[in-house]
């Protein structure tokens, strides 16, 4: 689970830094924007799974 957080955070950080330097309306800009969105989606999925597993562990105790 930690690995998902790390990967998604790295994707978001790198894409956010790259999107600052990309010129708008170029293919590279849209690819970087897509990578940023994918990273955010992975982060949200990892966060939801973390909350679900955390609650499941608390109920089993």
BELNORMO-V314625 format. One record per backbone hydrogen bond with DSSP energy under -1.0 kcal/mol. NH is the residue of the N-H (numbers start at 1). CO is the residue of the C=O. If there is no record, write none. Layout:
BEGIN
NH,CO
NH,CO
END
This chain:
BEGIN
5,1
6,2
7,3
8,4
9,5
10,6
11,7
12,8
13,9
14,10
15,11
16,12
17,13
18,14
19,15
22,18
30,26
31,27
32,28
33,29
34,30
35,31
36,32
37,33
38,34
39,35
40,36
41,37
42,38
43,39
44,40
45,41
46,42
47,43
48,44
49,45
50,46
51,47
52,48
53,49
54,50
55,51
56,52
57,53
58,54
59,55
60,56
END
